[in-house]
Amino acid sequence: MFRKLFLDHPAEVGENYREHFGVASSFGIVMVIGGLGAIVHAFVPAWCKTTGSTTINRLHKRIVDARGAHRDARTIEWMI
């Protein structure tokens, strides 16, 4: 049970628990900040005009780049 809760998923994405904690928490913090900017924008449309979309684009690039690095690190020659 411990392995399932804390170790399996980080291993699936090529990280240990500590690395995964850092990546996941940094994503979460950035999402909260971006979400707060979007809420501010909802109240005052002239403020934080691009905060939400900029945050989404930045996080998307980070995760796509990370997946590419993880994929490129594999040693298999083919994949189904």
PDB file with SEQRES, HELIX, SHEET and CRYST1 records, atoms N, CA, C and O in Angstrom:
SEQRES   1 A   80  MET PHE ARG LYS LEU PHE LEU ASP HIS PRO ALA GLU VAL          
SEQRES   2 A   80  GLY GLU ASN TYR ARG GLU HIS PHE GLY VAL ALA SER SER          
SEQRES   3 A   80  PHE GLY ILE VAL MET VAL ILE GLY GLY LEU GLY ALA ILE          
SEQRES   4 A   80  VAL HIS ALA PHE VAL PRO ALA TRP CYS LYS THR THR GLY          
SEQRES   5 A   80  SER THR THR ILE ASN ARG LEU HIS LYS ARG ILE VAL ASP          
SEQRES   6 A   80  ALA ARG GLY ALA HIS ARG ASP ALA ARG THR ILE GLU TRP          
SEQRES   7 A   80  MET ILE                                                      
HELIX    1 AA1 PHE A    2  PHE A    6  1                                   5    
HELIX    2 AA2 ASP A    8  GLU A   12  1                                   5    
HELIX    3 AA3 TYR A   17  PHE A   43  1                                  27    
HELIX    4 AA4 THR A   51  ASP A   72  1                                  22    
CRYST1    1.000    1.000    1.000  90.00  90.00  90.00 P 1           1          
ATOM      1  N   MET A   1       0.816  -1.196   0.000  1.00  0.00           N  
ATOM      2  CA  MET A   1       0.000   0.000   0.000  1.00  0.00           C  
ATOM      3  C   MET A   1       0.861   1.262   0.000  1.00  0.00           C  
ATOM      4  O   MET A   1       0.559   2.228  -0.702  1.00  0.00           O  
ATOM      5  N   PHE A   2       1.929   1.247   0.788  1.00  0.00           N  
ATOM      6  CA  PHE A   2       2.819   2.413   0.836  1.00  0.00           C  
ATOM      7  C   PHE A   2       3.379   2.704  -0.555  1.00  0.00           C  
ATOM      8  O   PHE A   2       3.381   3.846  -1.015  1.00  0.00           O  
ATOM      9  N   ARG A   3       3.852   1.647  -1.212  1.00  0.00           N  
ATOM     10  CA  ARG A   3       4.427   1.804  -2.557  1.00  0.00           C  
ATOM     11  C   ARG A   3       3.401   2.383  -3.509  1.00  0.00           C  
ATOM     12  O   ARG A   3       3.718   3.285  -4.286  1.00  0.00           O  
ATOM     13  N   LYS A   4       2.165   1.876  -3.462  1.00  0.00           N  
ATOM     14  CA  LYS A   4       1.119   2.360  -4.359  1.00  0.00           C  
ATOM     15  C   LYS A   4       0.822   3.838  -4.118  1.00  0.00           C  
ATOM     16  O   LYS A   4       0.642   4.598  -5.069  1.00  0.00           O  
ATOM     17  N   LEU A   5       0.771   4.242  -2.871  1.00  0.00           N  
ATOM     18  CA  LEU A   5       0.434   5.628  -2.534  1.00  0.00           C  
ATOM     19  C   LEU A   5       1.555   6.621  -2.808  1.00  0.00           C  
ATOM     20  O   LEU A   5       1.298   7.748  -3.229  1.00  0.00           O  
ATOM     21  N   PHE A   6       2.792   6.210  -2.571  1.00  0.00           N  
ATOM     22  CA  PHE A   6       3.879   7.185  -2.581  1.00  0.00           C  
ATOM     23  C   PHE A   6       4.980   6.967  -3.617  1.00  0.00           C  
ATOM     24  O   PHE A   6       5.707   7.910  -3.930  1.00  0.00           O  
ATOM     25  N   LEU A   7       5.124   5.775  -4.150  1.00  0.00           N  
ATOM     26  CA  LEU A   7       6.284   5.499  -4.995  1.00  0.00           C  
ATOM     27  C   LEU A   7       5.962   5.130  -6.439  1.00  0.00           C  
ATOM     28  O   LEU A   7       6.741   5.450  -7.337  1.00  0.00           O  
ATOM     29  N   ASP A   8       4.848   4.472  -6.683  1.00  0.00           N  
ATOM     30  CA  ASP A   8       4.560   3.974  -8.030  1.00  0.00           C  
ATOM     31  C   ASP A   8       4.440   5.100  -9.056  1.00  0.00           C  
ATOM     32  O   ASP A   8       5.113   5.062 -10.086  1.00  0.00           O  
ATOM     33  N   HIS A   9       3.608   6.086  -8.800  1.00  0.00           N  
ATOM     34  CA  HIS A   9       3.427   7.160  -9.780  1.00  0.00           C  
ATOM     35  C   HIS A   9       4.712   7.947 -10.027  1.00  0.00           C  
ATOM     36  O   HIS A   9       5.056   8.165 -11.188  1.00  0.00           O  
ATOM     37  N   PRO A  10       5.434   8.382  -9.004  1.00  0.00           N  
ATOM     38  CA  PRO A  10       6.693   9.069  -9.293  1.00  0.00           C  
ATOM     39  C   PRO A  10       7.626   8.227 -10.171  1.00  0.00           C  
ATOM     40  O   PRO A  10       8.279   8.756 -11.070  1.00  0.00           O  
ATOM     41  N   ALA A  11       7.686   6.931  -9.910  1.00  0.00           N  
ATOM     42  CA  ALA A  11       8.543   6.059 -10.725  1.00  0.00           C  
ATOM     43  C   ALA A  11       8.052   6.007 -12.169  1.00  0.00           C  
ATOM     44  O   ALA A  11       8.858   5.941 -13.098  1.00  0.00           O  
ATOM     45  N   GLU A  12       6.738   6.037 -12.362  1.00  0.00           N  
ATOM     46  CA  GLU A  12       6.171   6.011 -13.712  1.00  0.00           C  
ATOM     47  C   GLU A  12       6.607   7.217 -14.542  1.00  0.00           C  
ATOM     48  O   GLU A  12       6.727   7.121 -15.763  1.00  0.00           O  
ATOM     49  N   VAL A  13       6.841   8.336 -13.890  1.00  0.00           N  
ATOM     50  CA  VAL A  13       7.251   9.544 -14.607  1.00  0.00           C  
ATOM     51  C   VAL A  13       8.752   9.817 -14.483  1.00  0.00           C  
ATOM     52  O   VAL A  13       9.225  10.908 -14.804  1.00  0.00           O  
ATOM     53  N   GLY A  14       9.491   8.809 -14.011  1.00  0.00           N  
ATOM     54  CA  GLY A  14      10.943   8.909 -13.961  1.00  0.00           C  
ATOM     55  C   GLY A  14      11.497   9.758 -12.836  1.00  0.00           C  
ATOM     56  O   GLY A  14      12.563  10.358 -12.971  1.00  0.00           O  
ATOM     57  N   GLU A  15      10.773   9.812 -11.721  1.00  0.00           N  
ATOM     58  CA  GLU A  15      11.214  10.620 -10.582  1.00  0.00           C  
ATOM     59  C   GLU A  15      11.166   9.787  -9.310  1.00  0.00           C  
ATOM     60  O   GLU A  15      10.469   8.774  -9.251  1.00  0.00           O  
ATOM     61  N   ASN A  16      11.908  10.216  -8.292  1.00  0.00           N  
ATOM     62  CA  ASN A  16      11.716   9.620  -6.975  1.00  0.00           C  
ATOM     63  C   ASN A  16      10.689  10.481  -6.237  1.00  0.00           C  
ATOM     64  O   ASN A  16      10.216  11.479  -6.780  1.00  0.00           O  
ATOM     65  N   TYR A  17      10.343  10.105  -5.010  1.00  0.00           N  
ATOM     66  CA  TYR A  17       9.299  10.836  -4.280  1.00  0.00           C  
ATOM     67  C   TYR A  17       9.666  12.307  -4.094  1.00  0.00           C  
ATOM     68  O   TYR A  17       8.836  13.187  -4.320  1.00  0.00           O  
ATOM     69  N   ARG A  18      10.888  12.572  -3.688  1.00  0.00           N  
ATOM     70  CA  ARG A  18      11.322  13.947  -3.418  1.00  0.00           C  
ATOM     71  C   ARG A  18      11.271  14.808  -4.691  1.00  0.00           C  
ATOM     72  O   ARG A  18      10.802  15.946  -4.660  1.00  0.00           O  
ATOM     73  N   GLU A  19      11.756  14.255  -5.800  1.00  0.00           N  
ATOM     74  CA  GLU A  19      11.717  14.994  -7.065  1.00  0.00           C  
ATOM     75  C   GLU A  19      10.277  15.274  -7.487  1.00  0.00           C  
ATOM     76  O   GLU A  19       9.947  16.381  -7.911  1.00  0.00           O  
ATOM     77  N   HIS A  20       9.427  14.257  -7.364  1.00  0.00           N  
ATOM     78  CA  HIS A  20       8.029  14.426  -7.750  1.00  0.00           C  
ATOM     79  C   HIS A  20       7.335  15.459  -6.865  1.00  0.00           C  
ATOM     80  O   HIS A  20       6.532  16.259  -7.346  1.00  0.00           O  
ATOM     81  N   PHE A  21       7.646  15.437  -5.582  1.00  0.00           N  
ATOM     82  CA  PHE A  21       7.069  16.423  -4.663  1.00  0.00           C  
ATOM     83  C   PHE A  21       7.435  17.833  -5.114  1.00  0.00           C  
ATOM     84  O   PHE A  21       6.580  18.719  -5.145  1.00  0.00           O  
ATOM     85  N   GLY A  22       8.696  18.040  -5.461  1.00  0.00           N  
ATOM     86  CA  GLY A  22       9.132  19.365  -5.904  1.00  0.00           C  
ATOM     87  C   GLY A  22       8.451  19.814  -7.184  1.00  0.00           C  
ATOM     88  O   GLY A  22       7.997  20.954  -7.284  1.00  0.00           O  
ATOM     89  N   VAL A  23       8.378  18.918  -8.169  1.00  0.00           N  
ATOM     90  CA  VAL A  23       7.755  19.267  -9.443  1.00  0.00           C  
ATOM     91  C   VAL A  23       6.266  19.514  -9.262  1.00  0.00           C  
ATOM     92  O   VAL A  23       5.740  20.527  -9.724  1.00  0.00           O  
ATOM     93  N   ALA A  24       5.584  18.589  -8.591  1.00  0.00           N  
ATOM     94  CA  ALA A  24       4.132  18.712  -8.419  1.00  0.00           C  
ATOM     95  C   ALA A  24       3.763  19.939  -7.595  1.00  0.00           C  
ATOM     96  O   ALA A  24       2.808  20.642  -7.925  1.00  0.00           O  
ATOM     97  N   SER A  25       4.505  20.199  -6.534  1.00  0.00           N  
ATOM     98  CA  SER A  25       4.171  21.370  -5.716  1.00  0.00           C  
ATOM     99  C   SER A  25       4.483  22.669  -6.459  1.00  0.00           C  
ATOM    100  O   SER A  25       3.767  23.657  -6.296  1.00  0.00           O  
ATOM    101  N   SER A  26       5.537  22.682  -7.269  1.00  0.00           N  
ATOM    102  CA  SER A  26       5.822  23.909  -8.031  1.00  0.00           C  
ATOM    103  C   SER A  26       4.734  24.149  -9.078  1.00  0.00           C  
ATOM    104  O   SER A  26       4.350  25.295  -9.314  1.00  0.00           O  
ATOM    105  N   PHE A  27       4.233  23.086  -9.706  1.00  0.00           N  
ATOM    106  CA  PHE A  27       3.105  23.237 -10.630  1.00  0.00           C  
ATOM    107  C   PHE A  27       1.891  23.779  -9.888  1.00  0.00           C  
ATOM    108  O   PHE A  27       1.218  24.691 -10.369  1.00  0.00           O  
ATOM    109  N   GLY A  28       1.614  23.219  -8.723  1.00  0.00           N  
ATOM    110  CA  GLY A  28       0.454  23.652  -7.949  1.00  0.00           C  
ATOM    111  C   GLY A  28       0.524  25.113  -7.552  1.00  0.00           C  
ATOM    112  O   GLY A  28      -0.470  25.833  -7.646  1.00  0.00           O  
ATOM    113  N   ILE A  29       1.685  25.552  -7.111  1.00  0.00           N  
ATOM    114  CA  ILE A  29       1.854  26.957  -6.712  1.00  0.00           C  
ATOM    115  C   ILE A  29       1.636  27.874  -7.910  1.00  0.00           C  
ATOM    116  O   ILE A  29       0.944  28.886  -7.807  1.00  0.00           O  
ATOM    117  N   VAL A  30       2.233  27.512  -9.054  1.00  0.00           N  
ATOM    118  CA  VAL A  30       2.070  28.334 -10.261  1.00  0.00           C  
ATOM    119  C   VAL A  30       0.606  28.367 -10.686  1.00  0.00           C  
ATOM    120  O   VAL A  30       0.107  29.413 -11.099  1.00  0.00           O  
ATOM    121  N   MET A  31      -0.099  27.217 -10.587  1.00  0.00           N  
ATOM    122  CA  MET A  31      -1.518  27.193 -10.953  1.00  0.00           C  
ATOM    123  C   MET A  31      -2.363  28.062 -10.022  1.00  0.00           C  
ATOM    124  O   MET A  31      -3.284  28.741 -10.476  1.00  0.00           O  
ATOM    125  N   VAL A  32      -2.058  28.044  -8.732  1.00  0.00           N  
ATOM    126  CA  VAL A  32      -2.803  28.886  -7.786  1.00  0.00           C  
ATOM    127  C   VAL A  32      -2.585  30.356  -8.114  1.00  0.00           C  
ATOM    128  O   VAL A  32      -3.541  31.130  -8.138  1.00  0.00           O  
ATOM    129  N   ILE A  33      -1.353  30.748  -8.364  1.00  0.00           N  
ATOM    130  CA  ILE A  33      -1.055  32.143  -8.691  1.00  0.00           C  
ATOM    131  C   ILE A  33      -1.760  32.546  -9.987  1.00  0.00           C  
ATOM    132  O   ILE A  33      -2.362  33.617 -10.067  1.00  0.00           O  
ATOM    133  N   GLY A  34      -1.681  31.678 -11.003  1.00  0.00           N  
ATOM    134  CA  GLY A  34      -2.376  31.960 -12.259  1.00  0.00           C  
ATOM    135  C   GLY A  34      -3.880  32.044 -12.074  1.00  0.00           C  
ATOM    136  O   GLY A  34      -4.537  32.891 -12.680  1.00  0.00           O  
ATOM    137  N   GLY A  35      -4.431  31.166 -11.237  1.00  0.00           N  
ATOM    138  CA  GLY A  35      -5.861  31.198 -10.950  1.00  0.00           C  
ATOM    139  C   GLY A  35      -6.275  32.465 -10.230  1.00  0.00           C  
ATOM    140  O   GLY A  35      -7.325  33.037 -10.524  1.00  0.00           O  
ATOM    141  N   LEU A  36      -5.457  32.906  -9.290  1.00  0.00           N  
ATOM    142  CA  LEU A  36      -5.759  34.165  -8.600  1.00  0.00           C  
ATOM    143  C   LEU A  36      -5.734  35.333  -9.582  1.00  0.00           C  
ATOM    144  O   LEU A  36      -6.564  36.239  -9.502  1.00  0.00           O  
ATOM    145  N   GLY A  37      -4.778  35.305 -10.507  1.00  0.00           N  
ATOM    146  CA  GLY A  37      -4.732  36.350 -11.534  1.00  0.00           C  
ATOM    147  C   GLY A  37      -5.986  36.339 -12.391  1.00  0.00           C  
ATOM    148  O   GLY A  37      -6.505  37.397 -12.745  1.00  0.00           O  
ATOM    149  N   ALA A  38      -6.481  35.147 -12.728  1.00  0.00           N  
ATOM    150  CA  ALA A  38      -7.707  35.046 -13.523  1.00  0.00           C  
ATOM    151  C   ALA A  38      -8.915  35.565 -12.746  1.00  0.00           C  
ATOM    152  O   ALA A  38      -9.809  36.183 -13.326  1.00  0.00           O  
ATOM    153  N   ILE A  39      -8.945  35.317 -11.444  1.00  0.00           N  
ATOM    154  CA  ILE A  39     -10.043  35.829 -10.620  1.00  0.00           C  
ATOM    155  C   ILE A  39      -9.979  37.352 -10.545  1.00  0.00           C  
ATOM    156  O   ILE A  39     -11.006  38.022 -10.653  1.00  0.00           O  
ATOM    157  N   VAL A  40      -8.781  37.901 -10.360  1.00  0.00           N  
ATOM    158  CA  VAL A  40      -8.623  39.358 -10.365  1.00  0.00           C  
ATOM    159  C   VAL A  40      -9.107  39.913 -11.700  1.00  0.00           C  
ATOM    160  O   VAL A  40      -9.808  40.924 -11.735  1.00  0.00           O  
ATOM    161  N   HIS A  41      -8.736  39.256 -12.796  1.00  0.00           N  
ATOM    162  CA  HIS A  41      -9.160  39.689 -14.125  1.00  0.00           C  
ATOM    163  C   HIS A  41     -10.685  39.651 -14.269  1.00  0.00           C  
ATOM    164  O   HIS A  41     -11.267  40.501 -14.944  1.00  0.00           O  
ATOM    165  N   ALA A  42     -11.322  38.679 -13.643  1.00  0.00           N  
ATOM    166  CA  ALA A  42     -12.785  38.596 -13.713  1.00  0.00           C  
ATOM    167  C   ALA A  42     -13.429  39.835 -13.082  1.00  0.00           C  
ATOM    168  O   ALA A  42     -14.430  40.345 -13.585  1.00  0.00           O  
ATOM    169  N   PHE A  43     -12.846  40.312 -11.976  1.00  0.00           N  
ATOM    170  CA  PHE A  43     -13.393  41.480 -11.302  1.00  0.00           C  
ATOM    171  C   PHE A  43     -13.012  42.789 -11.992  1.00  0.00           C  
ATOM    172  O   PHE A  43     -13.840  43.691 -12.119  1.00  0.00           O  
ATOM    173  N   VAL A  44     -11.771  42.891 -12.432  1.00  0.00           N  
ATOM    174  CA  VAL A  44     -11.277  44.108 -13.082  1.00  0.00           C  
ATOM    175  C   VAL A  44     -10.635  43.688 -14.413  1.00  0.00           C  
ATOM    176  O   VAL A  44      -9.448  43.364 -14.446  1.00  0.00           O  
ATOM    177  N   PRO A  45     -11.402  43.689 -15.502  1.00  0.00           N  
ATOM    178  CA  PRO A  45     -10.916  43.173 -16.774  1.00  0.00           C  
ATOM    179  C   PRO A  45      -9.644  43.846 -17.304  1.00  0.00           C  
ATOM    180  O   PRO A  45      -8.942  43.247 -18.119  1.00  0.00           O  
ATOM    181  N   ALA A  46      -9.336  45.029 -16.883  1.00  0.00           N  
ATOM    182  CA  ALA A  46      -8.128  45.703 -17.353  1.00  0.00           C  
ATOM    183  C   ALA A  46      -6.866  45.180 -16.664  1.00  0.00           C  
ATOM    184  O   ALA A  46      -5.758  45.463 -17.120  1.00  0.00           O  
ATOM    185  N   TRP A  47      -7.014  44.434 -15.592  1.00  0.00           N  
ATOM    186  CA  TRP A  47      -5.872  43.896 -14.848  1.00  0.00           C  
ATOM    187  C   TRP A  47      -5.664  42.420 -15.193  1.00  0.00           C  
ATOM    188  O   TRP A  47      -6.619  41.706 -15.500  1.00  0.00           O  
ATOM    189  N   CYS A  48      -4.442  41.982 -15.139  1.00  0.00           N  
ATOM    190  CA  CYS A  48      -4.085  40.563 -15.327  1.00  0.00           C  
ATOM    191  C   CYS A  48      -4.697  39.974 -16.592  1.00  0.00           C  
ATOM    192  O   CYS A  48      -5.232  38.866 -16.574  1.00  0.00           O  
ATOM    193  N   LYS A  49      -4.616  40.715 -17.681  1.00  0.00           N  
ATOM    194  CA  LYS A  49      -5.259  40.300 -18.934  1.00  0.00           C  
ATOM    195  C   LYS A  49      -4.747  38.960 -19.462  1.00  0.00           C  
ATOM    196  O   LYS A  49      -5.523  38.181 -20.015  1.00  0.00           O  
ATOM    197  N   THR A  50      -3.481  38.689 -19.302  1.00  0.00           N  
ATOM    198  CA  THR A  50      -2.916  37.466 -19.877  1.00  0.00           C  
ATOM    199  C   THR A  50      -2.374  36.493 -18.832  1.00  0.00           C  
ATOM    200  O   THR A  50      -1.746  35.496 -19.187  1.00  0.00           O  
ATOM    201  N   THR A  51      -2.605  36.768 -17.565  1.00  0.00           N  
ATOM    202  CA  THR A  51      -2.034  35.929 -16.511  1.00  0.00           C  
ATOM    203  C   THR A  51      -2.472  34.476 -16.627  1.00  0.00           C  
ATOM    204  O   THR A  51      -1.642  33.570 -16.551  1.00  0.00           O  
ATOM    205  N   GLY A  52      -3.762  34.247 -16.809  1.00  0.00           N  
ATOM    206  CA  GLY A  52      -4.260  32.873 -16.913  1.00  0.00           C  
ATOM    207  C   GLY A  52      -3.694  32.136 -18.113  1.00  0.00           C  
ATOM    208  O   GLY A  52      -3.182  31.026 -17.968  1.00  0.00           O  
ATOM    209  N   SER A  53      -3.776  32.726 -19.288  1.00  0.00           N  
ATOM    210  CA  SER A  53      -3.298  32.049 -20.497  1.00  0.00           C  
ATOM    211  C   SER A  53      -1.782  31.901 -20.495  1.00  0.00           C  
ATOM    212  O   SER A  53      -1.265  30.889 -20.968  1.00  0.00           O  
ATOM    213  N   THR A  54      -1.066  32.881 -19.978  1.00  0.00           N  
ATOM    214  CA  THR A  54       0.383  32.778 -19.893  1.00  0.00           C  
ATOM    215  C   THR A  54       0.780  31.637 -18.961  1.00  0.00           C  
ATOM    216  O   THR A  54       1.710  30.883 -19.250  1.00  0.00           O  
ATOM    217  N   THR A  55       0.071  31.517 -17.848  1.00  0.00           N  
ATOM    218  CA  THR A  55       0.347  30.444 -16.897  1.00  0.00           C  
ATOM    219  C   THR A  55       0.101  29.085 -17.529  1.00  0.00           C  
ATOM    220  O   THR A  55       0.923  28.178 -17.399  1.00  0.00           O  
ATOM    221  N   ILE A  56      -1.018  28.942 -18.207  1.00  0.00           N  
ATOM    222  CA  ILE A  56      -1.347  27.673 -18.869  1.00  0.00           C  
ATOM    223  C   ILE A  56      -0.283  27.329 -19.915  1.00  0.00           C  
ATOM    224  O   ILE A  56       0.194  26.195 -19.963  1.00  0.00           O  
ATOM    225  N   ASN A  57       0.081  28.285 -20.736  1.00  0.00           N  
ATOM    226  CA  ASN A  57       1.086  28.032 -21.777  1.00  0.00           C  
ATOM    227  C   ASN A  57       2.437  27.649 -21.184  1.00  0.00           C  
ATOM    228  O   ASN A  57       3.105  26.748 -21.690  1.00  0.00           O  
ATOM    229  N   ARG A  58       2.842  28.330 -20.112  1.00  0.00           N  
ATOM    230  CA  ARG A  58       4.130  28.043 -19.476  1.00  0.00           C  
ATOM    231  C   ARG A  58       4.142  26.635 -18.872  1.00  0.00           C  
ATOM    232  O   ARG A  58       5.121  25.902 -19.019  1.00  0.00           O  
ATOM    233  N   LEU A  59       3.050  26.260 -18.193  1.00  0.00           N  
ATOM    234  CA  LEU A  59       2.983  24.926 -17.596  1.00  0.00           C  
ATOM    235  C   LEU A  59       2.901  23.847 -18.671  1.00  0.00           C  
ATOM    236  O   LEU A  59       3.504  22.782 -18.536  1.00  0.00           O  
ATOM    237  N   HIS A  60       2.156  24.124 -19.734  1.00  0.00           N  
ATOM    238  CA  HIS A  60       2.064  23.158 -20.826  1.00  0.00           C  
ATOM    239  C   HIS A  60       3.441  22.906 -21.426  1.00  0.00           C  
ATOM    240  O   HIS A  60       3.804  21.756 -21.672  1.00  0.00           O  
ATOM    241  N   LYS A  61       4.205  23.953 -21.661  1.00  0.00           N  
ATOM    242  CA  LYS A  61       5.546  23.790 -22.212  1.00  0.00           C  
ATOM    243  C   LYS A  61       6.432  22.987 -21.266  1.00  0.00           C  
ATOM    244  O   LYS A  61       7.190  22.123 -21.706  1.00  0.00           O  
ATOM    245  N   ARG A  62       6.338  23.268 -19.976  1.00  0.00           N  
ATOM    246  CA  ARG A  62       7.152  22.523 -19.001  1.00  0.00           C  
ATOM    247  C   ARG A  62       6.837  21.042 -19.031  1.00  0.00           C  
ATOM    248  O   ARG A  62       7.745  20.211 -19.023  1.00  0.00           O  
ATOM    249  N   ILE A  63       5.556  20.703 -19.066  1.00  0.00           N  
ATOM    250  CA  ILE A  63       5.200  19.285 -19.004  1.00  0.00           C  
ATOM    251  C   ILE A  63       5.510  18.580 -20.317  1.00  0.00           C  
ATOM    252  O   ILE A  63       5.920  17.420 -20.308  1.00  0.00           O  
ATOM    253  N   VAL A  64       5.325  19.254 -21.438  1.00  0.00           N  
ATOM    254  CA  VAL A  64       5.660  18.651 -22.737  1.00  0.00           C  
ATOM    255  C   VAL A  64       7.172  18.445 -22.838  1.00  0.00           C  
ATOM    256  O   VAL A  64       7.626  17.397 -23.298  1.00  0.00           O  
ATOM    257  N   ASP A  65       7.946  19.434 -22.411  1.00  0.00           N  
ATOM    258  CA  ASP A  65       9.407  19.297 -22.439  1.00  0.00           C  
ATOM    259  C   ASP A  65       9.863  18.161 -21.524  1.00  0.00           C  
ATOM    260  O   ASP A  65      10.759  17.395 -21.881  1.00  0.00           O  
ATOM    261  N   ALA A  66       9.251  18.052 -20.349  1.00  0.00           N  
ATOM    262  CA  ALA A  66       9.611  16.991 -19.404  1.00  0.00           C  
ATOM    263  C   ALA A  66       9.263  15.619 -19.970  1.00  0.00           C  
ATOM    264  O   ALA A  66      10.042  14.677 -19.833  1.00  0.00           O  
ATOM    265  N   ARG A  67       8.108  15.501 -20.600  1.00  0.00           N  
ATOM    266  CA  ARG A  67       7.733  14.221 -21.208  1.00  0.00           C  
ATOM    267  C   ARG A  67       8.684  13.865 -22.335  1.00  0.00           C  
ATOM    268  O   ARG A  67       9.045  12.700 -22.500  1.00  0.00           O  
ATOM    269  N   GLY A  68       9.093  14.858 -23.114  1.00  0.00           N  
ATOM    270  CA  GLY A  68      10.039  14.605 -24.195  1.00  0.00           C  
ATOM    271  C   GLY A  68      11.368  14.111 -23.664  1.00  0.00           C  
ATOM    272  O   GLY A  68      11.952  13.179 -24.219  1.00  0.00           O  
ATOM    273  N   ALA A  69      11.853  14.723 -22.599  1.00  0.00           N  
ATOM    274  CA  ALA A  69      13.118  14.301 -22.003  1.00  0.00           C  
ATOM    275  C   ALA A  69      12.990  12.893 -21.450  1.00  0.00           C  
ATOM    276  O   ALA A  69      13.904  12.081 -21.593  1.00  0.00           O  
ATOM    277  N   HIS A  70      11.854  12.599 -20.814  1.00  0.00           N  
ATOM    278  CA  HIS A  70      11.619  11.260 -20.261  1.00  0.00           C  
ATOM    279  C   HIS A  70      11.535  10.241 -21.391  1.00  0.00           C  
ATOM    280  O   HIS A  70      12.102   9.153 -21.292  1.00  0.00           O  
ATOM    281  N   ARG A  71      10.827  10.590 -22.468  1.00  0.00           N  
ATOM    282  CA  ARG A  71      10.682   9.690 -23.613  1.00  0.00           C  
ATOM    283  C   ARG A  71      12.037   9.440 -24.261  1.00  0.00           C  
ATOM    284  O   ARG A  71      12.358   8.299 -24.594  1.00  0.00           O  
ATOM    285  N   ASP A  72      12.830  10.477 -24.443  1.00  0.00           N  
ATOM    286  CA  ASP A  72      14.129  10.353 -25.095  1.00  0.00           C  
ATOM    287  C   ASP A  72      15.120   9.539 -24.266  1.00  0.00           C  
ATOM    288  O   ASP A  72      16.077   8.985 -24.806  1.00  0.00           O  
ATOM    289  N   ALA A  73      14.891   9.468 -22.958  1.00  0.00           N  
ATOM    290  CA  ALA A  73      15.800   8.732 -22.082  1.00  0.00           C  
ATOM    291  C   ALA A  73      15.556   7.223 -22.142  1.00  0.00           C  
ATOM    292  O   ALA A  73      16.387   6.453 -21.660  1.00  0.00           O  
ATOM    293  N   ARG A  74      14.457   6.791 -22.711  1.00  0.00           N  
ATOM    294  CA  ARG A  74      14.164   5.361 -22.808  1.00  0.00           C  
ATOM    295  C   ARG A  74      15.170   4.698 -23.746  1.00  0.00           C  
ATOM    296  O   ARG A  74      15.677   5.309 -24.687  1.00  0.00           O  
ATOM    297  N   THR A  75      15.435   3.448 -23.461  1.00  0.00           N  
ATOM    298  CA  THR A  75      16.436   2.736 -24.251  1.00  0.00           C  
ATOM    299  C   THR A  75      15.818   1.725 -25.212  1.00  0.00           C  
ATOM    300  O   THR A  75      16.554   1.021 -25.904  1.00  0.00           O  
ATOM    301  N   ILE A  76      14.514   1.631 -25.276  1.00  0.00           N  
ATOM    302  CA  ILE A  76      13.900   0.685 -26.201  1.00  0.00           C  
ATOM    303  C   ILE A  76      13.945   1.228 -27.621  1.00  0.00           C  
ATOM    304  O   ILE A  76      13.974   2.441 -27.826  1.00  0.00           O  
ATOM    305  N   GLU A  77      13.951   0.343 -28.589  1.00  0.00           N  
ATOM    306  CA  GLU A  77      14.059   0.759 -29.967  1.00  0.00           C  
ATOM    307  C   GLU A  77      12.719   1.010 -30.623  1.00  0.00           C  
ATOM    308  O   GLU A  77      12.654   1.738 -31.614  1.00  0.00           O  
ATOM    309  N   TRP A  78      11.654   0.434 -30.107  1.00  0.00           N  
ATOM    310  CA  TRP A  78      10.326   0.633 -30.688  1.00  0.00           C  
ATOM    311  C   TRP A  78       9.295   0.631 -29.590  1.00  0.00           C  
ATOM    312  O   TRP A  78       9.530   0.142 -28.486  1.00  0.00           O  
ATOM    313  N   MET A  79       8.153   1.186 -29.916  1.00  0.00           N  
ATOM    314  CA  MET A  79       7.093   1.293 -28.923  1.00  0.00           C  
ATOM    315  C   MET A  79       5.753   1.102 -29.614  1.00  0.00           C  
ATOM    316  O   MET A  79       5.524   1.631 -30.702  1.00  0.00           O  
ATOM    317  N   ILE A  80       4.886   0.358 -28.990  1.00  0.00           N  
ATOM    318  CA  ILE A  80       3.545   0.128 -29.541  1.00  0.00           C  
ATOM    319  C   ILE A  80       2.575   1.088 -28.898  1.00  0.00           C  
ATOM    320  O   ILE A  80       1.386   1.070 -29.215  1.00  0.00           O  
TER     321      ILE A  80                                                      
END                                                                             
